[in-house]
Amino acid sequence: MTEQHTEMTPDQSRREQAIGIIVREHQGLWRILDLLDQLLSDMNVNEQRPDERLFSRIFDYIQDFSQRVHSSPTDIELYKLLGEKSPETVPLLDKLSRGYLIGHQKLLELRTLLSACMENWPEGREAFSHALARFTEALRKHIRKEEGVIIPRARKLFTPEDWEQIAVARDMENDPLFGERVREEFRELRHQIISYTPERFGGLGLKHEERISAPHASQEMLSISGLATSYGQIEVLHDIDIHINSGEIVSLVGANGAGKSTLLMSISGLRPLDRGRMTFEGKDLAKVSSDQRVAQGIVQVPEGRQVFKDLSVQDNLVLGAYTRGRSQEVRDDLERMYTKFPILRQKRHNLAGELSGGQQQMLAMGRALMARPRLLLLDEPSMGLAPLIIEEIFDIIRELKEEGITIFLVEQNASQALALADRGYVLETGQVVIEGTGRDLLSNEKVREAYLGM
């Protein structure tokens, strides 16, 4: 009997190629979830202290996957087409999208619990362990829905022309699922995870730095006592007392009109004080001008970005270093900004006014970093931005803390700001009414009701 070979037609090949990409990425995610189960068992059964860097890389991977794939189904050609051809599938696509938003919040909580677990080992283990187990189970259910419904419906409903459209779009840089650049990011994150995973779990077991802690984290950097500021005859800030230690992220949350931006402008020297005292690294700031404060390391990213719209991206960045001259160090820092914000390299010759809101926010942050800040003041960095861009901005803020930059974050997005913060303050009508650790404020009933919508 002659052996027969059945070859796929080009149309079938396109279909299997697209589905194969989804399946391979899911397989990578399944392996990550299996690894989390092993690490969870190692922590609970063997009382093995968790490797914070490894867990953080795993959370980065899951967050990146969720952002790229589930944040906006209309960005992905396959999901967009399925929504058009199968209206009954739209509620499921919407549910997957909502699942991403919930999952992101849970990831923020996991990062906070992981940090507490590291600091209070072994007391913090139980809370982290339970939250992690609930998260992995929810993520497994999420993937099963996609594999059990989305892929079969696409196989059934799509025409050869649909699969061709997906194939054409797959290498576009902005396709969150099929773009080669995006999948390369996933591969790089998986490589890092494998490198950090102990050999007994099938990884490489490479040694790496332990938990990063900012130098002199207990040393006070900024101290404000009895601060009051007015606009005309109206006092806006009333006897503000706060402090920020070196290496911290401190978040300030509050409603519109509470005085948050006014406080930042007071720290920057853009608003005079009616009374009170402000010191930076032990030095009184009373007679220090705003430009001198920048030279000393107090740098603000203003609300609304406020880039120089008629100048190029590169000129905006260079202006951030105006107090430092034109040294080789400045040129090196410019290259560092292009590495940190690749979109700015791509747009470096564009006028800043031509950038999107998210790109302008990255430019404003890059411009501030060119001043080599020791205290970075961020005023509503997420304002007016799409959810995906907000996540990217907060990831950058997290990276800056790891680099040792002290950050004072003013932000209406209270849940993200407090999840990221070491400590926080709540400002109401110009007065500090609550203060505590980021974790404590997240669980504070008054804060949850007023600012977290819970």
C-alpha angles and dihedrals in degrees: 000000000000115000112239124214120204111207122198118245117238088257092054090045091055090049095048091044092057095043090046090059091054093046093049093050090048090050089054090051092048089054090051090052091050089051090051089054090053093048090047091053091046090053097046104033101032094031088231112170107239121253101239095198092052093048091047091053090049090051089048089054095049092045092049091048092049094046094049099042110030110024096087119009091193089066091063116074095215094050093044092053092045091052090053096047098038113036089177088065094057094084089054091049089050090049091052088051092050088047088059092054092049090044091053091054090050090051090054089051091048091053090051092047091047091054091049090047091054094047096045102031123197096010093062094051100089097054092046093045095051094046092048093050092051091048096051092049092051091049092051090054089049093054093046090057090054094047094042099046115011099051096042092049092049090051090051101043108032122097124215087259090057092052089047090053090052091048092051091050096044097090095043110122093231099050102110095205110029104028112117092220091056093048089049088058089053091050092051092050091048089051091054091049092050090048093053096041114102115254091241087067094049098267132118095255094216115176116244140170117294125234111327114234123180115247116260090005091168094049114105113240105172125025124184122181130176093351117176127175131180141197103215108309094343118093108217102178120041122201097320116194117187138139134197123203124214112272096017133124106219117186127205115199131181144125126285110287095023091120100256097134091042090057091052091049089050090054090048091050094246093116122046120232121241090200141337136072132270126188131183116201088342096309121118110241095198095107099027113111122224094255091049089051089056089051089051091053106266104127128171132205099205128224111269093025095259096206120172096262097192093053127077122260090251093050089052091053093047090050088059087068096048092124091054102054124220102306129150086254089062091050089049090050090050089056089047090055090052089052092048093044107031093178089064091058089052091049098035094121094044122099110258089236090064093062125098120250093262092048090050090052090053089048091051090051092046091050090052092048090054086069089062094236123204091187114033117196113203117192113198097322092177097051113133095355130130117254094253092053091047090057090050092050092051091048088055091050089052090051091050090055090051087054089058100255115146111228134198105194122196108191141156090205089085099176094057095039094052094041088057097042131095088204137359145196129209115216121200123177092339098313134099105240103169134021134174145110117321089249093051093050091049089058096040108115095217092050092045092052098042102037110014099047093234 
